[in-house]
Amino acid sequence: MVRSVIVGSGACIPPNKVTNEMLSRIMDADDDWIRERSGVGCRYFVEEGTATSDLGVEAARAALENARVDKSELDLVVFATMTPDYYFPGCGSLLQAKLGAPEIPCFDIRQQCAGFLYGMQLADAHIRSGLAQTVLVVGAEVHTGFMPWTAGNYDYMYGRSASAPTPEELEWNNRFRNITILFGDAGAAVVVKAWDGGDDAGGSRGVLDCILRANGTDFDRLYVPGVGFKHRPYVSVETVRAGGHIPEMKGSYVYRSATNSMAAVSREILERNGIEVADLSLVLMHQANLRINERVQKMLELPDEKVIHNIQRYGNTTAATIPLLWDEAARTGRLRPGDLVLMVAYGAGMNWGAMLVRA
């Protein structure tokens, strides 16, 4: 049986480290307040002008080098993001051109925080069907486009200016602080190749199973209300002035729904494959909020040594979180050949899912 194996990974972290103390310069949110609600200690931001596709390209180059795969060998690109460079086209073909890859199909997918899992299933389906042999799966985000701060606020936050926010600017920034404290910019990628078992008699490497779910009933508990083709025009000065271009989130709903959905789909995929928690080597959860993940860990009775978090260092990087975790684990020796890994995510839409992978 042909399996889809992750043969290499890479990441791109922007240069600007933004601590909670730095954010407290432009909003009423100190380190204790932010950590208590999210677990985030710092995050990284791009310089203005750096696009999501730029982070994706750098992550892709690192992944190809790590995999010892030339870009000419790629058959397919899957790019997951909720922060594309442009409303259209998507980032997939932009990455293909910047990377100098062949004129291969490029999928752009919009499952937000669950995007990487959806992308991996798409790659796996192409490989199993014989449509592709080598696939690049990318998750990247530039969330700073959502931030409501002025250029002067950025400069003050970075210590480049002595001009503090005005009372009006501070009030505006505080309005969105429950969202803006969460996010960071990043890109991460994996190279997935077809593998026929080789000398592994059990044929156990690669993607073993995947379960994806979606339910749009309560989409407006986590969404961007004011930009889109429900409106005419799809964006306006009035919309931006009202803050309609910035995500809205009902935190208590998202917490309950995310914890219950992630725990349930994890149990389902483990039971379906006859796997116990004790059999798992690592669990890579989407890094949306440390409190959500700690609750899921408790619900699944996972010991600390099986769960990796990096939201403390990077914040929520949406589609990049799980491949970023994979890359870190591989580079630091936490992920070893033969390890059984559970990936699980929940995001806006609502979209969620779980995947079992043998490294």
ROSE-421603 format. One line per field, with one value per residue (C-alpha): x negated, y, z; residue number from 1; residue in three letters. Coordinates in steps of 0.05 Angstrom, whole numbers, plus 5000, padded with zeros to 4 digits. Layout:
px = [X  ...]
py = [Y  ...]
pz = [Z  ...]
selo = [NUM  ...]
drense = [ala  ...]
This chain:
px = [5000  4974  4968  4955  4892  4868  4795  4775  4799  4780  4802  4795  4801  4802  4748  4789  4798  4857  4863  4925  4889  4883  4957  4973  4944  5003  5060  5083  5057  4997  4957  4998  5064  5043  5011  5071  5119  5077  5010  4975  4909  4885  4897  4861  4884  4861  4838  4891  4889  4872  4928  4955  4927  4858  4859  4887  4830  4776  4808  4815  4741  4721  4767  4741  4669  4685  4719  4663  4716  4706  4763  4765  4791  4854  4920  4967  4970  5023  5022  5065  5076  5130  5086  5071  5029  5089  5164  5147  5106  5088  5018  5006  4987  4949  4907  4897  4869  4825  4799  4785  4823  4851  4920  4955  5025  5029  5087  5107  5148  5185  5198  5163  5133  5150  5119  5057  5096  5142  5080  5047  5109  5111  5037  5049  5108  5067  5010  5053  5090  5026  5039  4976  4911  4883  4926  4908  4957  4950  4984  4967  4998  4985  5035  5008  5054  5111  5079  5117  5056  5029  4958  4941  4967  4922  4862  4877  4886  4819  4785  4772  4812  4827  4899  4947  5018  5069  5127  5171  5120  5113  5188  5190  5133  5165  5229  5193  5142  5176  5158  5094  5056  5064  5032  4963  4935  4900  4893  4881  4880  4871  4851  4895  4873  4903  4874  4889  4865  4792  4758  4812  4849  4906  4916  4931  4898  4934  5006  5046  5115  5150  5218  5242  5306  5342  5405  5421  5482  5446  5396  5408  5377  5309  5306  5290  5358  5348  5306  5333  5381  5442  5430  5431  5376  5340  5299  5310  5280  5339  5327  5254  5270  5320  5269  5308  5244  5219  5238  5293  5292  5340  5286  5328  5363  5298  5267  5324  5331  5257  5243  5302  5291  5216  5224  5280  5246  5182  5218  5254  5191  5154  5212  5221  5148  5145  5094  5088  5061  5002  4984  4975  4906  4928  4992  4988  5048  5063  5035  5094  5095  5056  5117  5155  5098  5088  5162  5159  5097  5134  5196  5153  5110  5046  4982  4940  4883  4929  4953  4912  4932  4899  4954  4914  4860  4899  4972  5026  4998  5062  5046  4972  4978  4978  4922  4883  4890  4870  4808  4786  4797  4756  4699  4694  4698  4767  4793  4757  4766  4822  4857  4933  4960  5031  5046  5110  5138  5200  5214  5263  5317  5324  5272  5235  5201  5148  5094  5049  4979  4921  4856]
py = [5000  5069  5115  5190  5203  5270  5269  5340  5403  5476  5541  5616  5661  5737  5780  5823  5792  5825  5811  5822  5881  5913  5903  5935  6000  6008  5974  5958  5887  5869  5804  5772  5790  5761  5697  5683  5686  5655  5628  5672  5703  5732  5729  5750  5802  5816  5883  5920  5896  5824  5779  5711  5680  5706  5668  5607  5609  5612  5555  5515  5524  5501  5440  5420  5426  5385  5333  5333  5343  5389  5437  5406  5341  5373  5351  5392  5451  5458  5527  5537  5607  5655  5716  5713  5767  5789  5775  5737  5702  5656  5645  5578  5602  5661  5612  5570  5629  5655  5586  5573  5508  5475  5495  5446  5449  5494  5489  5546  5524  5565  5523  5572  5538  5469  5486  5444  5381  5393  5405  5341  5301  5331  5314  5244  5233  5255  5209  5148  5157  5163  5235  5259  5230  5292  5346  5410  5429  5499  5536  5610  5673  5747  5766  5836  5857  5847  5892  5958  5999  6060  6064  6109  6056  6004  6051  6064  5990  5975  6031  6070  6130  6168  6185  6144  6128  6182  6167  6155  6107  6070  6062  6035  5987  5962  5945  5890  5867  5799  5781  5819  5790  5720  5723  5720  5715  5652  5602  5527  5472  5398  5355  5293  5236  5171  5110  5037  5006  4995  4951  4964  4897  4927  4984  5028  5094  5156  5181  5125  5158  5225  5250  5319  5353  5419  5453  5524  5533  5579  5609  5679  5661  5668  5707  5773  5808  5866  5845  5799  5794  5792  5867  5917  5938  5881  5930  6004  6061  6059  5985  5996  6056  6013  5956  5908  5882  5854  5784  5777  5719  5695  5667  5624  5590  5577  5548  5499  5479  5472  5430  5384  5376  5364  5313  5277  5272  5248  5193  5174  5166  5128  5080  5070  5049  5008  5055  5073  5139  5100  5081  5153  5184  5257  5298  5361  5406  5470  5527  5573  5581  5545  5539  5502  5453  5441  5424  5376  5344  5333  5305  5255  5239  5254  5257  5320  5285  5268  5339  5397  5470  5530  5582  5614  5633  5645  5659  5631  5625  5592  5546  5546  5520  5444  5443  5491  5442  5384  5421  5441  5371  5341  5391  5382  5306  5303  5270  5207  5157  5109  5155  5153  5224  5250  5318  5353  5422  5465  5530  5580  5555  5514  5464  5412  5344  5295  5257  5198  5198  5150  5189]
pz = [5000  4982  5042  5049  5090  5116  5094  5114  5147  5153  5184  5177  5238  5226  5257  5304  5373  5409  5483  5526  5558  5489  5476  5542  5515  5467  5504  5575  5576  5618  5619  5675  5641  5574  5602  5646  5587  5532  5556  5504  5527  5461  5387  5323  5272  5201  5177  5137  5065  5081  5055  5075  5012  5030  5096  5059  5008  5061  5100  5036  5018  5087  5083  5014  5038  5100  5057  5005  4952  4893  4876  4806  4838  4865  4835  4878  4926  4980  5014  5077  5102  5125  5112  5037  5004  4962  4963  4899  4873  4930  4956  4922  4853  4883  4923  4861  4822  4879  4893  4819  4821  4758  4732  4778  4809  4870  4918  4965  5024  5076  5138  5184  5245  5218  5150  5157  5173  5113  5071  5094  5078  5008  4998  5024  4977  4916  4935  4950  4884  4845  4822  4858  4885  4921  4953  4989  5044  5071  5128  5135  5164  5169  5223  5232  5175  5226  5279  5288  5309  5275  5246  5305  5354  5322  5328  5401  5415  5383  5421  5356  5378  5442  5421  5462  5438  5448  5495  5433  5403  5469  5475  5403  5416  5480  5442  5405  5456  5468  5396  5382  5442  5412  5344  5313  5243  5218  5162  5164  5112  5103  5043  5035  4990  4967  5001  4986  5050  5031  5082  5135  5136  5175  5126  5185  5165  5142  5147  5179  5185  5184  5208  5188  5211  5195  5221  5200  5245  5293  5245  5273  5340  5306  5241  5206  5202  5154  5095  5041  4983  5026  5028  4970  4962  4996  5037  5051  5090  5137  5151  5168  5212  5250  5259  5216  5183  5250  5275  5327  5376  5429  5474  5521  5462  5426  5489  5501  5429  5416  5477  5467  5392  5396  5452  5417  5349  5383  5419  5354  5312  5367  5377  5302  5296  5360  5391  5464  5492  5518  5446  5425  5424  5414  5409  5368  5382  5345  5386  5393  5468  5521  5566  5511  5501  5575  5581  5522  5551  5616  5581  5543  5604  5566  5606  5599  5564  5505  5492  5462  5466  5434  5438  5494  5444  5379  5396  5351  5280  5254  5196  5214  5285  5274  5221  5265  5323  5278  5253  5323  5349  5292  5299  5375  5375  5407  5343  5321  5265  5282  5331  5330  5328  5337  5306  5326  5310  5315  5279  5251  5205  5248  5223  5263  5257  5277  5240  5259  5229  5239  5231]
selo = [1  2  3  4  5  6  7  8  9  10  11  12  13  14  15  16  17  18  19  20  21  22  23  24  25  26  27  28  29  30  31  32  33  34  35  36  37  38  39  40  41  42  43  44  45  46  47  48  49  50  51  52  53  54  55  56  57  58  59  60  61  62  63  64  65  66  67  68  69  70  71  72  73  74  75  76  77  78  79  80  81  82  83  84  85  86  87  88  89  90  91  92  93  94  95  96  97  98  99  100  101  102  103  104  105  106  107  108  109  110  111  112  113  114  115  116  117  118  119  120  121  122  123  124  125  126  127  128  129  130  131  132  133  134  135  136  137  138  139  140  141  142  143  144  145  146  147  148  149  150  151  152  153  154  155  156  157  158  159  160  161  162  163  164  165  166  167  168  169  170  171  172  173  174  175  176  177  178  179  180  181  182  183  184  185  186  187  188  189  190  191  192  193  194  195  196  197  198  199  200  201  202  203  204  205  206  207  208  209  210  211  212  213  214  215  216  217  218  219  220  221  222  223  224  225  226  227  228  229  230  231  232  233  234  235  236  237  238  239  240  241  242  243  244  245  246  247  248  249  250  251  252  253  254  255  256  257  258  259  260  261  262  263  264  265  266  267  268  269  270  271  272  273  274  275  276  277  278  279  280  281  282  283  284  285  286  287  288  289  290  291  292  293  294  295  296  297  298  299  300  301  302  303  304  305  306  307  308  309  310  311  312  313  314  315  316  317  318  319  320  321  322  323  324  325  326  327  328  329  330  331  332  333  334  335  336  337  338  339  340  341  342  343  344  345  346  347  348  349  350  351  352  353  354  355  356  357  358  359]
drense = [met  val  arg  ser  val  ile  val  gly  ser  gly  ala  cys  ile  pro  pro  asn  lys  val  thr  asn  glu  met  leu  ser  arg  ile  met  asp  ala  asp  asp  asp  trp  ile  arg  glu  arg  ser  gly  val  gly  cys  arg  tyr  phe  val  glu  glu  gly  thr  ala  thr  ser  asp  leu  gly  val  glu  ala  ala  arg  ala  ala  leu  glu  asn  ala  arg  val  asp  lys  ser  glu  leu  asp  leu  val  val  phe  ala  thr  met  thr  pro  asp  tyr  tyr  phe  pro  gly  cys  gly  ser  leu  leu  gln  ala  lys  leu  gly  ala  pro  glu  ile  pro  cys  phe  asp  ile  arg  gln  gln  cys  ala  gly  phe  leu  tyr  gly  met  gln  leu  ala  asp  ala  his  ile  arg  ser  gly  leu  ala  gln  thr  val  leu  val  val  gly  ala  glu  val  his  thr  gly  phe  met  pro  trp  thr  ala  gly  asn  tyr  asp  tyr  met  tyr  gly  arg  ser  ala  ser  ala  pro  thr  pro  glu  glu  leu  glu  trp  asn  asn  arg  phe  arg  asn  ile  thr  ile  leu  phe  gly  asp  ala  gly  ala  ala  val  val  val  lys  ala  trp  asp  gly  gly  asp  asp  ala  gly  gly  ser  arg  gly  val  leu  asp  cys  ile  leu  arg  ala  asn  gly  thr  asp  phe  asp  arg  leu  tyr  val  pro  gly  val  gly  phe  lys  his  arg  pro  tyr  val  ser  val  glu  thr  val  arg  ala  gly  gly  his  ile  pro  glu  met  lys  gly  ser  tyr  val  tyr  arg  ser  ala  thr  asn  ser  met  ala  ala  val  ser  arg  glu  ile  leu  glu  arg  asn  gly  ile  glu  val  ala  asp  leu  ser  leu  val  leu  met  his  gln  ala  asn  leu  arg  ile  asn  glu  arg  val  gln  lys  met  leu  glu  leu  pro  asp  glu  lys  val  ile  his  asn  ile  gln  arg  tyr  gly  asn  thr  thr  ala  ala  thr  ile  pro  leu  leu  trp  asp  glu  ala  ala  arg  thr  gly  arg  leu  arg  pro  gly  asp  leu  val  leu  met  val  ala  tyr  gly  ala  gly  met  asn  trp  gly  ala  met  leu  val  arg  ala]
